[in-house]
Amino acid sequence: MACGRLDGYFEENVKSWDIMAGELIAREAGAITSDFAGDPARPAEFLVATVGIHAALLHIINRAD
């Protein structure tokens, strides 16, 4: 995300130590992080995306659920 190779990424049931540093780096680069409801990211539901596609990716994830 931070270097521009991806526009969005999501994963479920990760350990907090697996996402903490990456979340900070992505947010500092301008990405948005959240859970699948748009609330603060958490290990059970982790989504990171560019500002331009975050809302659309949330919508797609929730429709697929």
CHARMM-style PDB file with segment names, atoms N, HN, CA, C and O in Angstrom:
ATOM      1  N   MET     1       0.811  -1.183   0.000  1.00  0.00      PROA
ATOM      2  CA  MET     1       0.000   0.000   0.000  1.00  0.00      PROA
ATOM      3  C   MET     1       0.862   1.257   0.000  1.00  0.00      PROA
ATOM      4  O   MET     1       0.689   2.136  -0.844  1.00  0.00      PROA
ATOM      5  N   ALA     2       1.770   1.337   0.929  1.00  0.00      PROA
ATOM      6  HN  ALA     2       1.911   0.623   1.614  1.00  0.00      PROA
ATOM      7  CA  ALA     2       2.541   2.569   1.088  1.00  0.00      PROA
ATOM      8  C   ALA     2       3.414   2.880  -0.124  1.00  0.00      PROA
ATOM      9  O   ALA     2       3.659   4.049  -0.420  1.00  0.00      PROA
ATOM     10  N   CYS     3       3.885   1.855  -0.828  1.00  0.00      PROA
ATOM     11  HN  CYS     3       3.686   0.905  -0.587  1.00  0.00      PROA
ATOM     12  CA  CYS     3       4.745   2.118  -1.988  1.00  0.00      PROA
ATOM     13  C   CYS     3       3.963   2.133  -3.300  1.00  0.00      PROA
ATOM     14  O   CYS     3       4.560   2.282  -4.366  1.00  0.00      PROA
ATOM     15  N   GLY     4       2.639   1.980  -3.243  1.00  0.00      PROA
ATOM     16  HN  GLY     4       2.154   1.858  -2.376  1.00  0.00      PROA
ATOM     17  CA  GLY     4       1.808   2.119  -4.424  1.00  0.00      PROA
ATOM     18  C   GLY     4       1.594   0.868  -5.245  1.00  0.00      PROA
ATOM     19  O   GLY     4       1.103   0.964  -6.370  1.00  0.00      PROA
ATOM     20  N   ARG     5       1.939  -0.299  -4.736  1.00  0.00      PROA
ATOM     21  HN  ARG     5       2.337  -0.377  -3.822  1.00  0.00      PROA
ATOM     22  CA  ARG     5       1.750  -1.545  -5.491  1.00  0.00      PROA
ATOM     23  C   ARG     5       0.336  -2.092  -5.374  1.00  0.00      PROA
ATOM     24  O   ARG     5      -0.107  -2.860  -6.227  1.00  0.00      PROA
ATOM     25  N   LEU     6      -0.369  -1.703  -4.329  1.00  0.00      PROA
ATOM     26  HN  LEU     6      -0.009  -1.078  -3.635  1.00  0.00      PROA
ATOM     27  CA  LEU     6      -1.748  -2.150  -4.105  1.00  0.00      PROA
ATOM     28  C   LEU     6      -2.629  -0.944  -3.818  1.00  0.00      PROA
ATOM     29  O   LEU     6      -2.153   0.063  -3.294  1.00  0.00      PROA
ATOM     30  N   ASP     7      -3.906  -1.039  -4.157  1.00  0.00      PROA
ATOM     31  HN  ASP     7      -4.293  -1.857  -4.583  1.00  0.00      PROA
ATOM     32  CA  ASP     7      -4.866   0.006  -3.797  1.00  0.00      PROA
ATOM     33  C   ASP     7      -5.689  -0.388  -2.587  1.00  0.00      PROA
ATOM     34  O   ASP     7      -6.227   0.479  -1.898  1.00  0.00      PROA
ATOM     35  N   GLY     8      -5.796  -1.688  -2.314  1.00  0.00      PROA
ATOM     36  HN  GLY     8      -5.359  -2.393  -2.874  1.00  0.00      PROA
ATOM     37  CA  GLY     8      -6.560  -2.138  -1.168  1.00  0.00      PROA
ATOM     38  C   GLY     8      -6.175  -3.547  -0.772  1.00  0.00      PROA
ATOM     39  O   GLY     8      -5.692  -4.335  -1.584  1.00  0.00      PROA
ATOM     40  N   TYR     9      -6.403  -3.845   0.504  1.00  0.00      PROA
ATOM     41  HN  TYR     9      -6.796  -3.205   1.164  1.00  0.00      PROA
ATOM     42  CA  TYR     9      -6.065  -5.155   1.039  1.00  0.00      PROA
ATOM     43  C   TYR     9      -6.968  -5.405   2.234  1.00  0.00      PROA
ATOM     44  O   TYR     9      -7.227  -4.496   3.022  1.00  0.00      PROA
ATOM     45  N   PHE    10      -7.452  -6.639   2.372  1.00  0.00      PROA
ATOM     46  HN  PHE    10      -7.242  -7.378   1.732  1.00  0.00      PROA
ATOM     47  CA  PHE    10      -8.212  -6.984   3.570  1.00  0.00      PROA
ATOM     48  C   PHE    10      -7.900  -8.410   3.982  1.00  0.00      PROA
ATOM     49  O   PHE    10      -7.536  -9.252   3.161  1.00  0.00      PROA
ATOM     50  N   GLU    11      -8.053  -8.660   5.278  1.00  0.00      PROA
ATOM     51  HN  GLU    11      -8.348  -7.976   5.945  1.00  0.00      PROA
ATOM     52  CA  GLU    11      -7.784  -9.981   5.815  1.00  0.00      PROA
ATOM     53  C   GLU    11      -8.559 -10.135   7.116  1.00  0.00      PROA
ATOM     54  O   GLU    11      -8.853  -9.154   7.799  1.00  0.00      PROA
ATOM     55  N   GLU    12      -8.882 -11.374   7.445  1.00  0.00      PROA
ATOM     56  HN  GLU    12      -8.643 -12.171   6.890  1.00  0.00      PROA
ATOM     57  CA  GLU    12      -9.577 -11.676   8.688  1.00  0.00      PROA
ATOM     58  C   GLU    12      -8.670 -12.483   9.613  1.00  0.00      PROA
ATOM     59  O   GLU    12      -7.786 -13.214   9.168  1.00  0.00      PROA
ATOM     60  N   ASN    13      -8.917 -12.327  10.909  1.00  0.00      PROA
ATOM     61  HN  ASN    13      -9.636 -11.733  11.271  1.00  0.00      PROA
ATOM     62  CA  ASN    13      -8.296 -13.140  11.954  1.00  0.00      PROA
ATOM     63  C   ASN    13      -6.771 -13.167  11.902  1.00  0.00      PROA
ATOM     64  O   ASN    13      -6.152 -14.229  11.836  1.00  0.00      PROA
ATOM     65  N   VAL    14      -6.190 -11.986  11.933  1.00  0.00      PROA
ATOM     66  HN  VAL    14      -6.693 -11.124  11.986  1.00  0.00      PROA
ATOM     67  CA  VAL    14      -4.737 -11.878  12.011  1.00  0.00      PROA
ATOM     68  C   VAL    14      -4.354 -11.532  13.450  1.00  0.00      PROA
ATOM     69  O   VAL    14      -5.208 -11.126  14.238  1.00  0.00      PROA
ATOM     70  N   LYS    15      -3.122 -11.685  13.783  1.00  0.00      PROA
ATOM     71  HN  LYS    15      -2.428 -12.015  13.143  1.00  0.00      PROA
ATOM     72  CA  LYS    15      -2.628 -11.293  15.098  1.00  0.00      PROA
ATOM     73  C   LYS    15      -2.302  -9.802  15.073  1.00  0.00      PROA
ATOM     74  O   LYS    15      -1.856  -9.280  14.051  1.00  0.00      PROA
ATOM     75  N   SER    16      -2.518  -9.127  16.173  1.00  0.00      PROA
ATOM     76  HN  SER    16      -2.880  -9.551  17.004  1.00  0.00      PROA
ATOM     77  CA  SER    16      -2.295  -7.679  16.208  1.00  0.00      PROA
ATOM     78  C   SER    16      -0.862  -7.315  15.833  1.00  0.00      PROA
ATOM     79  O   SER    16      -0.642  -6.296  15.178  1.00  0.00      PROA
ATOM     80  N   TRP    17       0.116  -8.123  16.234  1.00  0.00      PROA
ATOM     81  HN  TRP    17      -0.062  -8.950  16.767  1.00  0.00      PROA
ATOM     82  CA  TRP    17       1.507  -7.816  15.914  1.00  0.00      PROA
ATOM     83  C   TRP    17       1.810  -7.990  14.425  1.00  0.00      PROA
ATOM     84  O   TRP    17       2.834  -7.503  13.947  1.00  0.00      PROA
ATOM     85  N   ASP    18       0.942  -8.672  13.692  1.00  0.00      PROA
ATOM     86  HN  ASP    18       0.109  -9.067  14.080  1.00  0.00      PROA
ATOM     87  CA  ASP    18       1.136  -8.833  12.257  1.00  0.00      PROA
ATOM     88  C   ASP    18       0.701  -7.600  11.468  1.00  0.00      PROA
ATOM     89  O   ASP    18       1.113  -7.429  10.320  1.00  0.00      PROA
ATOM     90  N   ILE    19      -0.114  -6.752  12.056  1.00  0.00      PROA
ATOM     91  HN  ILE    19      -0.448  -6.891  12.988  1.00  0.00      PROA
ATOM     92  CA  ILE    19      -0.629  -5.602  11.310  1.00  0.00      PROA
ATOM     93  C   ILE    19      -0.248  -4.246  11.885  1.00  0.00      PROA
ATOM     94  O   ILE    19      -0.414  -3.230  11.210  1.00  0.00      PROA
ATOM     95  N   MET    20       0.253  -4.201  13.101  1.00  0.00      PROA
ATOM     96  HN  MET    20       0.387  -5.025  13.650  1.00  0.00      PROA
ATOM     97  CA  MET    20       0.478  -2.911  13.763  1.00  0.00      PROA
ATOM     98  C   MET    20       1.432  -2.002  12.993  1.00  0.00      PROA
ATOM     99  O   MET    20       1.086  -0.852  12.722  1.00  0.00      PROA
ATOM    100  N   ALA    21       2.604  -2.476  12.639  1.00  0.00      PROA
ATOM    101  HN  ALA    21       2.885  -3.410  12.859  1.00  0.00      PROA
ATOM    102  CA  ALA    21       3.575  -1.632  11.941  1.00  0.00      PROA
ATOM    103  C   ALA    21       3.088  -1.277  10.539  1.00  0.00      PROA
ATOM    104  O   ALA    21       3.215  -0.134  10.101  1.00  0.00      PROA
ATOM    105  N   GLY    22       2.531  -2.262   9.841  1.00  0.00      PROA
ATOM    106  HN  GLY    22       2.428  -3.191  10.197  1.00  0.00      PROA
ATOM    107  CA  GLY    22       2.029  -2.010   8.488  1.00  0.00      PROA
ATOM    108  C   GLY    22       0.888  -1.018   8.472  1.00  0.00      PROA
ATOM    109  O   GLY    22       0.789  -0.193   7.563  1.00  0.00      PROA
ATOM    110  N   GLU    23       0.020  -1.093   9.480  1.00  0.00      PROA
ATOM    111  HN  GLU    23       0.101  -1.762  10.218  1.00  0.00      PROA
ATOM    112  CA  GLU    23      -1.090  -0.137   9.565  1.00  0.00      PROA
ATOM    113  C   GLU    23      -0.562   1.278   9.756  1.00  0.00      PROA
ATOM    114  O   GLU    23      -1.043   2.210   9.111  1.00  0.00      PROA
ATOM    115  N   LEU    24       0.410   1.446  10.623  1.00  0.00      PROA
ATOM    116  HN  LEU    24       0.800   0.689  11.147  1.00  0.00      PROA
ATOM    117  CA  LEU    24       0.990   2.763  10.850  1.00  0.00      PROA
ATOM    118  C   LEU    24       1.629   3.314   9.577  1.00  0.00      PROA
ATOM    119  O   LEU    24       1.414   4.473   9.224  1.00  0.00      PROA
ATOM    120  N   ILE    25       2.400   2.498   8.899  1.00  0.00      PROA
ATOM    121  HN  ILE    25       2.575   1.556   9.186  1.00  0.00      PROA
ATOM    122  CA  ILE    25       3.059   2.937   7.661  1.00  0.00      PROA
ATOM    123  C   ILE    25       2.029   3.306   6.600  1.00  0.00      PROA
ATOM    124  O   ILE    25       2.167   4.332   5.933  1.00  0.00      PROA
ATOM    125  N   ALA    26       0.996   2.478   6.438  1.00  0.00      PROA
ATOM    126  HN  ALA    26       0.884   1.645   6.979  1.00  0.00      PROA
ATOM    127  CA  ALA    26      -0.037   2.751   5.434  1.00  0.00      PROA
ATOM    128  C   ALA    26      -0.792   4.037   5.761  1.00  0.00      PROA
ATOM    129  O   ALA    26      -1.060   4.840   4.868  1.00  0.00      PROA
ATOM    130  N   ARG    27      -1.134   4.237   7.021  1.00  0.00      PROA
ATOM    131  HN  ARG    27      -0.916   3.585   7.747  1.00  0.00      PROA
ATOM    132  CA  ARG    27      -1.857   5.448   7.409  1.00  0.00      PROA
ATOM    133  C   ARG    27      -1.004   6.691   7.201  1.00  0.00      PROA
ATOM    134  O   ARG    27      -1.509   7.725   6.766  1.00  0.00      PROA
ATOM    135  N   GLU    28       0.290   6.597   7.510  1.00  0.00      PROA
ATOM    136  HN  GLU    28       0.701   5.757   7.864  1.00  0.00      PROA
ATOM    137  CA  GLU    28       1.187   7.730   7.284  1.00  0.00      PROA
ATOM    138  C   GLU    28       1.319   8.050   5.794  1.00  0.00      PROA
ATOM    139  O   GLU    28       1.585   9.193   5.422  1.00  0.00      PROA
ATOM    140  N   ALA    29       1.131   7.037   4.944  1.00  0.00      PROA
ATOM    141  HN  ALA    29       0.915   6.108   5.247  1.00  0.00      PROA
ATOM    142  CA  ALA    29       1.194   7.236   3.495  1.00  0.00      PROA
ATOM    143  C   ALA    29      -0.136   7.727   2.930  1.00  0.00      PROA
ATOM    144  O   ALA    29      -0.237   7.978   1.729  1.00  0.00      PROA
ATOM    145  N   GLY    30      -1.167   7.870   3.782  1.00  0.00      PROA
ATOM    146  HN  GLY    30      -1.085   7.666   4.758  1.00  0.00      PROA
ATOM    147  CA  GLY    30      -2.448   8.417   3.335  1.00  0.00      PROA
ATOM    148  C   GLY    30      -3.558   7.410   3.164  1.00  0.00      PROA
ATOM    149  O   GLY    30      -4.654   7.781   2.745  1.00  0.00      PROA
ATOM    150  N   ALA    31      -3.315   6.144   3.472  1.00  0.00      PROA
ATOM    151  HN  ALA    31      -2.424   5.842   3.812  1.00  0.00      PROA
ATOM    152  CA  ALA    31      -4.356   5.120   3.343  1.00  0.00      PROA
ATOM    153  C   ALA    31      -5.326   5.200   4.520  1.00  0.00      PROA
ATOM    154  O   ALA    31      -5.024   5.795   5.554  1.00  0.00      PROA
ATOM    155  N   ILE    32      -6.484   4.594   4.340  1.00  0.00      PROA
ATOM    156  HN  ILE    32      -6.728   4.111   3.499  1.00  0.00      PROA
ATOM    157  CA  ILE    32      -7.486   4.498   5.399  1.00  0.00      PROA
ATOM    158  C   ILE    32      -7.505   3.059   5.887  1.00  0.00      PROA
ATOM    159  O   ILE    32      -7.487   2.126   5.084  1.00  0.00      PROA
ATOM    160  N   THR    33      -7.541   2.878   7.198  1.00  0.00      PROA
ATOM    161  HN  THR    33      -7.555   3.636   7.851  1.00  0.00      PROA
ATOM    162  CA  THR    33      -7.651   1.545   7.772  1.00  0.00      PROA
ATOM    163  C   THR    33      -8.956   1.464   8.556  1.00  0.00      PROA
ATOM    164  O   THR    33      -9.392   2.440   9.165  1.00  0.00      PROA
ATOM    165  N   SER    34      -9.569   0.287   8.530  1.00  0.00      PROA
ATOM    166  HN  SER    34      -9.214  -0.506   8.035  1.00  0.00      PROA
ATOM    167  CA  SER    34     -10.820   0.096   9.267  1.00  0.00      PROA
ATOM    168  C   SER    34     -11.118  -1.388   9.383  1.00  0.00      PROA
ATOM    169  O   SER    34     -10.412  -2.233   8.833  1.00  0.00      PROA
ATOM    170  N   ASP    35     -12.197  -1.684  10.124  1.00  0.00      PROA
ATOM    171  HN  ASP    35     -12.771  -0.997  10.572  1.00  0.00      PROA
ATOM    172  CA  ASP    35     -12.740  -3.034  10.067  1.00  0.00      PROA
ATOM    173  C   ASP    35     -13.752  -3.050   8.925  1.00  0.00      PROA
ATOM    174  O   ASP    35     -13.841  -2.078   8.176  1.00  0.00      PROA
ATOM    175  N   PHE    36     -14.500  -4.111   8.779  1.00  0.00      PROA
ATOM    176  HN  PHE    36     -14.427  -4.901   9.388  1.00  0.00      PROA
ATOM    177  CA  PHE    36     -15.396  -4.237   7.628  1.00  0.00      PROA
ATOM    178  C   PHE    36     -16.682  -3.420   7.768  1.00  0.00      PROA
ATOM    179  O   PHE    36     -17.495  -3.372   6.845  1.00  0.00      PROA
ATOM    180  N   ALA    37     -16.862  -2.777   8.927  1.00  0.00      PROA
ATOM    181  HN  ALA    37     -16.201  -2.816   9.677  1.00  0.00      PROA
ATOM    182  CA  ALA    37     -18.006  -1.899   9.138  1.00  0.00      PROA
ATOM    183  C   ALA    37     -17.608  -0.428   9.035  1.00  0.00      PROA
ATOM    184  O   ALA    37     -18.457   0.455   9.149  1.00  0.00      PROA
ATOM    185  N   GLY    38     -16.326  -0.165   8.821  1.00  0.00      PROA
ATOM    186  HN  GLY    38     -15.635  -0.882   8.728  1.00  0.00      PROA
ATOM    187  CA  GLY    38     -15.842   1.198   8.742  1.00  0.00      PROA
ATOM    188  C   GLY    38     -15.385   1.750  10.075  1.00  0.00      PROA
ATOM    189  O   GLY    38     -14.993   2.914  10.162  1.00  0.00      PROA
ATOM    190  N   ASP    39     -15.428   0.937  11.111  1.00  0.00      PROA
ATOM    191  HN  ASP    39     -15.747  -0.008  11.040  1.00  0.00      PROA
ATOM    192  CA  ASP    39     -14.957   1.323  12.440  1.00  0.00      PROA
ATOM    193  C   ASP    39     -13.442   1.091  12.520  1.00  0.00      PROA
ATOM    194  O   ASP    39     -12.853   0.577  11.569  1.00  0.00      PROA
ATOM    195  N   PRO    40     -12.801   1.461  13.637  1.00  0.00      PROA
ATOM    196  CA  PRO    40     -11.351   1.246  13.734  1.00  0.00      PROA
ATOM    197  C   PRO    40     -10.948  -0.197  13.438  1.00  0.00      PROA
ATOM    198  O   PRO    40     -11.635  -1.144  13.819  1.00  0.00      PROA
ATOM    199  N   ALA    41      -9.831  -0.336  12.759  1.00  0.00      PROA
ATOM    200  HN  ALA    41      -9.272   0.434  12.449  1.00  0.00      PROA
ATOM    201  CA  ALA    41      -9.320  -1.662  12.387  1.00  0.00      PROA
ATOM    202  C   ALA    41      -9.079  -2.502  13.626  1.00  0.00      PROA
ATOM    203  O   ALA    41      -8.731  -1.987  14.689  1.00  0.00      PROA
ATOM    204  N   ARG    42      -9.271  -3.798  13.472  1.00  0.00      PROA
ATOM    205  HN  ARG    42      -9.554  -4.216  12.609  1.00  0.00      PROA
ATOM    206  CA  ARG    42      -9.029  -4.744  14.562  1.00  0.00      PROA
ATOM    207  C   ARG    42      -8.549  -6.047  13.942  1.00  0.00      PROA
ATOM    208  O   ARG    42      -8.815  -6.297  12.766  1.00  0.00      PROA
ATOM    209  N   PRO    43      -7.858  -6.873  14.692  1.00  0.00      PROA
ATOM    210  CA  PRO    43      -7.304  -8.103  14.117  1.00  0.00      PROA
ATOM    211  C   PRO    43      -8.346  -9.039  13.501  1.00  0.00      PROA
ATOM    212  O   PRO    43      -8.024  -9.760  12.557  1.00  0.00      PROA
ATOM    213  N   ALA    44      -9.567  -9.051  13.997  1.00  0.00      PROA
ATOM    214  HN  ALA    44      -9.829  -8.465  14.764  1.00  0.00      PROA
ATOM    215  CA  ALA    44     -10.596  -9.926  13.436  1.00  0.00      PROA
ATOM    216  C   ALA    44     -11.006  -9.502  12.030  1.00  0.00      PROA
ATOM    217  O   ALA    44     -11.357 -10.341  11.201  1.00  0.00      PROA
ATOM    218  N   GLU    45     -10.960  -8.194  11.763  1.00  0.00      PROA
ATOM    219  HN  GLU    45     -10.674  -7.512  12.437  1.00  0.00      PROA
ATOM    220  CA  GLU    45     -11.327  -7.652  10.449  1.00  0.00      PROA
ATOM    221  C   GLU    45     -10.413  -6.471  10.156  1.00  0.00      PROA
ATOM    222  O   GLU    45     -10.485  -5.438  10.822  1.00  0.00      PROA
ATOM    223  N   PHE    46      -9.563  -6.630   9.167  1.00  0.00      PROA
ATOM    224  HN  PHE    46      -9.505  -7.469   8.626  1.00  0.00      PROA
ATOM    225  CA  PHE    46      -8.587  -5.590   8.848  1.00  0.00      PROA
ATOM    226  C   PHE    46      -8.689  -5.223   7.381  1.00  0.00      PROA
ATOM    227  O   PHE    46      -8.558  -6.079   6.506  1.00  0.00      PROA
ATOM    228  N   LEU    47      -8.923  -3.950   7.118  1.00  0.00      PROA
ATOM    229  HN  LEU    47      -9.030  -3.255   7.829  1.00  0.00      PROA
ATOM    230  CA  LEU    47      -9.018  -3.427   5.753  1.00  0.00      PROA
ATOM    231  C   LEU    47      -8.153  -2.180   5.668  1.00  0.00      PROA
ATOM    232  O   LEU    47      -8.214  -1.308   6.534  1.00  0.00      PROA
ATOM    233  N   VAL    48      -7.356  -2.106   4.629  1.00  0.00      PROA
ATOM    234  HN  VAL    48      -7.306  -2.814   3.926  1.00  0.00      PROA
ATOM    235  CA  VAL    48      -6.573  -0.911   4.351  1.00  0.00      PROA
ATOM    236  C   VAL    48      -6.727  -0.610   2.865  1.00  0.00      PROA
ATOM    237  O   VAL    48      -6.604  -1.503   2.027  1.00  0.00      PROA
ATOM    238  N   ALA    49      -6.997   0.654   2.547  1.00  0.00      PROA
ATOM    239  HN  ALA    49      -7.097   1.379   3.228  1.00  0.00      PROA
ATOM    240  CA  ALA    49      -7.227   1.016   1.149  1.00  0.00      PROA
ATOM    241  C   ALA    49      -6.933   2.493   0.937  1.00  0.00      PROA
ATOM    242  O   ALA    49      -6.888   3.279   1.884  1.00  0.00      PROA
ATOM    243  N   THR    50      -6.736   2.848  -0.317  1.00  0.00      PROA
ATOM    244  HN  THR    50      -6.774   2.210  -1.086  1.00  0.00      PROA
ATOM    245  CA  THR    50      -6.566   4.252  -0.657  1.00  0.00      PROA
ATOM    246  C   THR    50      -7.881   4.979  -0.406  1.00  0.00      PROA
ATOM    247  O   THR    50      -8.948   4.369  -0.344  1.00  0.00      PROA
ATOM    248  N   VAL    51      -7.780   6.286  -0.263  1.00  0.00      PROA
ATOM    249  HN  VAL    51      -6.913   6.783  -0.313  1.00  0.00      PROA
ATOM    250  CA  VAL    51      -8.962   7.103  -0.013  1.00  0.00      PROA
ATOM    251  C   VAL    51      -9.993   6.912  -1.121  1.00  0.00      PROA
ATOM    252  O   VAL    51     -11.195   6.897  -0.855  1.00  0.00      PROA
ATOM    253  N   GLY    52      -9.536   6.769  -2.345  1.00  0.00      PROA
ATOM    254  HN  GLY    52      -8.560   6.781  -2.561  1.00  0.00      PROA
ATOM    255  CA  GLY    52     -10.439   6.674  -3.485  1.00  0.00      PROA
ATOM    256  C   GLY    52     -11.263   5.410  -3.567  1.00  0.00      PROA
ATOM    257  O   GLY    52     -12.321   5.416  -4.197  1.00  0.00      PROA
ATOM    258  N   ILE    53     -10.819   4.320  -2.951  1.00  0.00      PROA
ATOM    259  HN  ILE    53      -9.959   4.315  -2.439  1.00  0.00      PROA
ATOM    260  CA  ILE    53     -11.578   3.064  -3.080  1.00  0.00      PROA
ATOM    261  C   ILE    53     -12.033   2.466  -1.754  1.00  0.00      PROA
ATOM    262  O   ILE    53     -12.698   1.430  -1.749  1.00  0.00      PROA
ATOM    263  N   HSD    54     -11.692   3.089  -0.638  1.00  0.00      PROA
ATOM    264  HN  HSD    54     -11.152   3.930  -0.642  1.00  0.00      PROA
ATOM    265  CA  HSD    54     -12.025   2.510   0.661  1.00  0.00      PROA
ATOM    266  C   HSD    54     -13.523   2.246   0.804  1.00  0.00      PROA
ATOM    267  O   HSD    54     -13.916   1.136   1.164  1.00  0.00      PROA
ATOM    268  N   ALA    55     -14.355   3.231   0.533  1.00  0.00      PROA
ATOM    269  HN  ALA    55     -14.036   4.133   0.241  1.00  0.00      PROA
ATOM    270  CA  ALA    55     -15.808   3.065   0.685  1.00  0.00      PROA
ATOM    271  C   ALA    55     -16.344   1.989  -0.253  1.00  0.00      PROA
ATOM    272  O   ALA    55     -17.186   1.185   0.146  1.00  0.00      PROA
ATOM    273  N   ALA    56     -15.869   1.966  -1.485  1.00  0.00      PROA
ATOM    274  HN  ALA    56     -15.185   2.619  -1.809  1.00  0.00      PROA
ATOM    275  CA  ALA    56     -16.333   0.964  -2.449  1.00  0.00      PROA
ATOM    276  C   ALA    56     -15.911  -0.442  -2.026  1.00  0.00      PROA
ATOM    277  O   ALA    56     -16.686  -1.388  -2.165  1.00  0.00      PROA
ATOM    278  N   LEU    57     -14.704  -0.584  -1.517  1.00  0.00      PROA
ATOM    279  HN  LEU    57     -14.074   0.184  -1.403  1.00  0.00      PROA
ATOM    280  CA  LEU    57     -14.231  -1.889  -1.065  1.00  0.00      PROA
ATOM    281  C   LEU    57     -15.037  -2.365   0.153  1.00  0.00      PROA
ATOM    282  O   LEU    57     -15.359  -3.549   0.255  1.00  0.00      PROA
ATOM    283  N   LEU    58     -15.360  -1.454   1.069  1.00  0.00      PROA
ATOM    284  HN  LEU    58     -15.098  -0.493   0.986  1.00  0.00      PROA
ATOM    285  CA  LEU    58     -16.228  -1.808   2.188  1.00  0.00      PROA
ATOM    286  C   LEU    58     -17.566  -2.332   1.681  1.00  0.00      PROA
ATOM    287  O   LEU    58     -18.068  -3.347   2.164  1.00  0.00      PROA
ATOM    288  N   HSD    59     -18.126  -1.649   0.727  1.00  0.00      PROA
ATOM    289  HN  HSD    59     -17.718  -0.824   0.335  1.00  0.00      PROA
ATOM    290  CA  HSD    59     -19.420  -2.055   0.158  1.00  0.00      PROA
ATOM    291  C   HSD    59     -19.338  -3.454  -0.463  1.00  0.00      PROA
ATOM    292  O   HSD    59     -20.220  -4.284  -0.242  1.00  0.00      PROA
ATOM    293  N   ILE    60     -18.305  -3.709  -1.219  1.00  0.00      PROA
ATOM    294  HN  ILE    60     -17.589  -3.036  -1.398  1.00  0.00      PROA
ATOM    295  CA  ILE    60     -18.141  -5.014  -1.860  1.00  0.00      PROA
ATOM    296  C   ILE    60     -17.969  -6.124  -0.818  1.00  0.00      PROA
ATOM    297  O   ILE    60     -18.578  -7.187  -0.938  1.00  0.00      PROA
ATOM    298  N   ILE    61     -17.156  -5.883   0.184  1.00  0.00      PROA
ATOM    299  HN  ILE    61     -16.662  -5.020   0.282  1.00  0.00      PROA
ATOM    300  CA  ILE    61     -16.950  -6.882   1.233  1.00  0.00      PROA
ATOM    301  C   ILE    61     -18.251  -7.185   1.945  1.00  0.00      PROA
ATOM    302  O   ILE    61     -18.563  -8.350   2.192  1.00  0.00      PROA
ATOM    303  N   ASN    62     -19.009  -6.164   2.277  1.00  0.00      PROA
ATOM    304  HN  ASN    62     -18.755  -5.218   2.076  1.00  0.00      PROA
ATOM    305  CA  ASN    62     -20.255  -6.381   3.014  1.00  0.00      PROA
ATOM    306  C   ASN    62     -21.343  -7.022   2.159  1.00  0.00      PROA
ATOM    307  O   ASN    62     -22.183  -7.746   2.692  1.00  0.00      PROA
ATOM    308  N   ARG    63     -21.353  -6.785   0.881  1.00  0.00      PROA
ATOM    309  HN  ARG    63     -20.670  -6.197   0.448  1.00  0.00      PROA
ATOM    310  CA  ARG    63     -22.321  -7.452  -0.005  1.00  0.00      PROA
ATOM    311  C   ARG    63     -21.993  -8.926  -0.163  1.00  0.00      PROA
ATOM    312  O   ARG    63     -22.891  -9.753  -0.320  1.00  0.00      PROA
ATOM    313  N   ALA    64     -20.700  -9.259  -0.123  1.00  0.00      PROA
ATOM    314  HN  ALA    64     -19.970  -8.587   0.004  1.00  0.00      PROA
ATOM    315  CA  ALA    64     -20.273 -10.644  -0.285  1.00  0.00      PROA
ATOM    316  C   ALA    64     -20.508 -11.469   0.971  1.00  0.00      PROA
ATOM    317  O   ALA    64     -20.552 -12.698   0.914  1.00  0.00      PROA
ATOM    318  N   ASP    65     -20.659 -10.799   2.092  1.00  0.00      PROA
ATOM    319  HN  ASP    65     -20.623  -9.801   2.137  1.00  0.00      PROA
ATOM    320  CA  ASP    65     -20.805 -11.486   3.369  1.00  0.00      PROA
ATOM    321  C   ASP    65     -22.147 -12.070   3.456  1.00  0.00      PROA
ATOM    322  OT1 ASP    65     -22.483 -12.698   4.460  1.00  0.00      PROA
TER     323      ASP     65
END
